[in-house]
Amino acid sequence: MAQRKERIDRGIKVRSDDVFVLTSWREMLYLAAPRVVPVVALFVLGLVAGPYWERVLISTCMFALLAISWDLLNSAGMVSLGQALFFGVGAYIAGTLNHYLGLPPGLTIPIATLGGGVLCTVALLPVLRLRGIYFAMVTLILPMMIERVIEATKIFGGTEGISGLSTLGSNNLEFWLAAVAVFVALFGFRRMMGTDYGLLLKGISDNDRAVMSAGMNIYHYKAQALFMSSAVGAFAGAFMTHAYQFVGMPVFALDYSMIPIASVAVGGMGTLAGPMLGSFILVPLSELLRGLGGLRVVIYAVILVVFTVGLPEGIFHYLSRKYNQFERWVGVER
Amino acid sequence: MLEGTLIYGFINSVILMLVALGFSVTFGISGVANFAYGALYIMTGYLSWLGLHSLGLPYWVAAPLAVVVTGAVAAMIYWFILLRVRGLVVSEVIATFGVGLAILELFRSLGFIGFEYTLPPIIDASVMIGDTYVDAQRLCIVATGILLAAFLWFFTHYTKTGLAFRGIAQDERTALTLGINGDKVAALSVAFGAGYGALAALVILPLGTIAVNEGYNVLVNALAVCIVGGLGSTVGIIVASFLIGFAQILTSTYLETSWMMIVSLVAILAILVIKPSGLFGHQKQLEERI
């Protein structure tokens, strides 16, 4: 007998996207598990990891934040090739405030987060009207240019950078803060994208003309999305500055633009959870490949191309489909 | 002083034009923004260096071979990668950028850094123009620039392939009904653009060393010229390269050499604020861009 594969959404998935009538522990577990398991897993990992891998987890969390901010920006129709801009601006604000004014990290990180968000938004305001590759071109160029300016003017320590900044405290504390920050950003932005406001942002990315026709000022909303995204990026930069106790020109390096995009490509676009999953795969992987030196970037680039071309939906979409749907073979009548 | 500035400004403008032509040809025809352009440019340099020093080929074999290989690599990038994501702008940009990054960083990790990676100049001499010494290589660049620009014009106006290029550029669907194979033409245009970049690399790279970072600079310069001039407009590219070229030389004369790259950014930002479609951009591009 001929057969075909049938795919059905789980009943609970169909209902629970909007209507919450949970009638059993099983249903509640079904919904809660995908949220709770990663959170618990990360904190347990942090407890069992040694000092070295704890540092790796911290930087993984920061790359996850950058990837989330990339995805948020992309959800509003702005493709960035320069997350390093946000990262670097945040890092430099925190570094200089700490070095020259002697502010403690408890102050510099919030100031860098907000200030970096404002600065990057203002810097990109003139090009907010652009979209697609034009916006990408400008964001690609900006971090490179800032690198050159710092090199030419020798401000903020020039090519040497500033070292000997104050730390956040112990490794453990840094890890807990980083993990909390990632989950706040992840769940906060996911909730936001589910509201009407998030729908508006997605609308801008899908068809900005239609959103304009509906009487919305899309530049207003684009600027808001830009601010949120750059603030998250700047937070990651400020945090890393204090974790490494160093700020210098490498914060504008291509790594900080490339790895988030690679994470998004691996994890899957538009879900915010996908990018995080992607960076939790890629960053530890790159730690394992540390012996390869410069070849790591090549491997990243190849992974990026392979996933963009071969598996554009990414891992997260695949996993969530497998989780939310039944698949079974059914007979076909001739 | 002024005369020297003018002459070197002119030469720098031609260099920019050469660099931007290849990028613009590809984008203007197939609509693919080839972010691997800088990498292909530098790859030509390394390939001809390898041909000269590792294989021991004479210059007139190694250089054309490098151009052909670069063109073939570009065509392969289109055929195996871009063809699958054509029309998805984000994927196009990320894929080409990833390929470029892979090529450049591969050279870097293989140890292609240092001052020994130089190409021989085509003519090793210098000429006196007025009171200024100009080496023959720079005059060679000017000649190549004029030749390539003229060839592009003749090619797109008087050959079948060139007309097919323009057909695809203007309206792909109509071109398809006339029996033009869109994918083949687009692949050809990517290879053609890379070939232009490769020729530019052969004449420009002897001025300095072949360095991986130059690949990123070339991409930025090409983007700057194309954005300021209006993407896809050859006249715009020539005008924009002269504007930026002279501005760069003036900055390096009166300020510092390290400020030269800043000029490109200022030019881009200024033009995007004032006239986003570029100096000679068309209405259609304006619509796509904003």
Interface residues (C-beta under 8 A of the other chain):
Chain A: N74 V79 L81 P126 V127 R129 L130 R131 G132 I133 Y134 A136 M137 V138 L140 I141 L142 M144 M145 R148 V149 E151 A152 L254 M258 I261 A265 L292 G293 G294 L295 V297 V298 Y300 A301 V302 L304 V305 T308 V309 P312
Chain B: A33 F35 I81 R84 V85 L88 V89 V90 S91 E92 V93 I94 A95 F97 G98 V99 L101 A102 E105 L106 R108 S109 Y216 V220 L223 A224 I227 E256 S258 W259 M261 I262 S264 L265 I268 L269 L272 V273 P276 E288 R289 I290
